[in-house]
Every structure is written in structure tokens, then in C-alpha cells.
Amino acid sequence: MASVVLIGTQWGDEGKGKVTDFLAEKADLVVRYQGGNNAGHTVVAKGEEFKLHLIPSGILYEDKTCVIGNGVVVDPKVLLEELAYLSERKVKTGKLLISSNAHVIMPYHRILDALEEDSRGEHKIGTTKRGIGPAYMDKTLRIGIRIMDLIDDEEFAGKLRRNLQDKNNLLIKVYGVEPLDYDTIYQEYSGYAQKIRSLVADSSLIIDESLKAGEKVLFEGAQGTLLDLDHGTYPYVTSSHPIAGGACIGAGVGPTRINRVVGVIKAYTTRVGEGPFPTELADETGELMRQNGHEFGTTTGRARRCGWFDAVIARYAVRVSGISDFALMKLDVLSGFEKIKICVGYRVNNEVIYEFPQSQKIFKACEPVYEVIEGWQEDITGVTHFEDLPKAAQDYVRRIEQLTETQVTLIAVGPGREQTIVRGEIF
């Protein structure tokens, strides 16, 4: 048995898609365990770029079974569009499975997501307005519609009718907008049900059988540690649990079945949406990072905020997820900088702290304490061995390892599968 959880260690957008694709080559089963189509993974395989939102990145390998776990919220329209997109790109998707316990994003979720976000004014969270939060809210309220309900005509009809009574009251009386029509939604989603029925499975059982058979299982998270509902920069977080513990709940496996946790971390830091960001560079350096790193959201196209590497955040991610290995992404983006900064602590209220603060009020007031090291000018996109990197680049990687007490096992020096330096085995 070999199982690996792959997580984001910053605010998401670290490059998990590439690492999932890279590790999936040795995996038998690839499982997405949380989030929805508010996440986006860009994968470059054999010179072709693929943008995925719901389907695990391992789908690009025809022999891998890919599972959308119970912890994911699924917009069936988006799922079918993504399947069609992959089919057009000549990617076979016959080994994709969807958990019968996954919850369905309904039209009212998307509408309420947008209305609620707009009503917040200056206190907006930065939601993608894809209906993710409201879908998880209904799940918690125990009125959600699961995939198993969607493919059962009688169950779906009853739950949709009951839910629409409440949702339409909210739409009319609170937001003053037109109500939704039952028949229209029922017909549309019944059509989706027929198309995905053959993909529905008891995913927890399938994962368990795979592990018992000694197969290799890769659990793929979306977003990042600081967007975790409990452990992130609340309220500027997502509605699920991207940390490693979320894999157990979102895939239906026990914690004793997890062997390693790989944290995907960018060689600098980015953030999308609202909220404090101590190392953010609102200057030419930050813009250069954005352009060199193509830092624009896969799902929304929004420009990402950029800043120097934050070791405080990295240490925090190691702590809350038990990270055993780092996959350091986009090291090549830092080529050309004469000096590179690493945030080693925060200055707040006339003292320096080295651990991530629990209070967002304190976090907002934090100023980075930087360590400055030499940069490098060489193009490293063709380097395949760590020893062949410029000495300054090697020193940078080693300093990250020292500050986080975690080994950097994979280093990405470009978007392609082959542009990965391997310093040890994950599976």
C-alpha cells in the first residue's frame, strides 16, 4: 500500500496540477477530495496545455482510474463541459468515477453566491460566484442534493421541490429577484443525471479496495492551506478543507492509510482575492513576477497578487498538514533577480514573531522581516539535476529547507512534465 496526499501550502495556485500530473504517472488511482469548479489546474503534457477544474489531473493518463470524491461539490453542467473538452482534445475519460455522496451545485447556489457577495460591499470575500459556498451550506444544513439523489428521479423531484420553496422565498423577499422555475430545473438536471449515471460509484469502497490490493493512490487537493475553512485566513477562505486532513473526510479513508504528504509550494508567494498579504509587492518587482510566472487565474482569469517567499506560512502549512516533502514550483521565474528576499518572520506591535498568527487583525498588521540572498541570472528551464543549478539557486532551495525543516523533493523549472528536478522518490 502506498498513498500520498498532495496539498497546496499557500493561498492556492501553487502548481498542484503539474505535480499531480507528474506523480500520477506512478499512481494507480487519483482522487480529488474537496472543492468544486472554483479551482483550476493547468497541466502541460507533451507540449499541450490542458485546463481542468473538476476532473483530477491524472485523467491525462489513460490507464489511471480518476475519482471525484464525496468531499467535492459537483456542478454537473461544468463536469459534462469538461468531459466534452477532453474528448475534443482526444483524451479518453472512461475510467472517471464520481462519488454517489458528492453534493450537487444547483442553479440557486450560483445565483445566491453572486447576490450574497455583491451585498457585502467593501467586506466582500472574493468568491468566484460558482455556487461553491452555498452548496456546502446546504450540505451542512442537511438539505443538500447528492449525486445519488440526482440519479433517483423520485428523490430528486421531492428534494428539488422542497428546496425551491425556501430558495425562491429568499430570492423574492430578501433580494427582490425573480423566482426559479421548478420544471425548467428538473428537466435540465434530469438530463444531466442520465449522462453521468454510469460514472457514479461508492468511491470510498473503491479506494479501500485499491489500497488493500497494494496499489498506489494519490489524493489531490484544490486551493491551499491558507484557504482552509478552519485553518486559513478566515473569512477569506474557501468552504472546504484543502489541508491533508481533508483527504480523509473528502475521500472516505482513515488517517492511518496515508503514507506521505507532499506540499506544493511556489518559489515566491501569490494570492487571489481579498485579505492581508504581508510580502505582497505592489511595484515593478511584483509585476515582473506576475508576467514571468503568467500569474492569472485558471478559473477566473484574475491577476494574482505576487510577493516574496513567506517561510512563516510554509512552516505553518507543515504543521497543520504534517508535510513530509515539498514540491517547489516555478523556481525559474526568479531567474534574473539580482537579490531575492525570504520572509523569515513578522514584525508586529514592536516585536518579531516567527509563527503564523491566529488573529486576522494581527496578521493584517504584520510587516515582513526579510533575509536577503543572492539571486542568479542563468536560464534554468533546461536543468534536470539539482547539482547543475546555479549555486545561488541551490542555496535558495537549501535555505527554504532549513527554514521549514522539510525536504524539497521535487523542483519545477518550467511548466512541462520533463522540466522537473527529482531529488528523491515520492511513491
Order of alpha helices (4+ residues) and beta strands (2+ residues): beta-alpha-beta-beta-beta-beta-beta-alpha-beta-beta-alpha-alpha-alpha-alpha-alpha-beta-alpha-beta-alpha-beta-beta-alpha-beta-beta-alpha-beta-beta-beta-alpha-beta-alpha-beta-beta
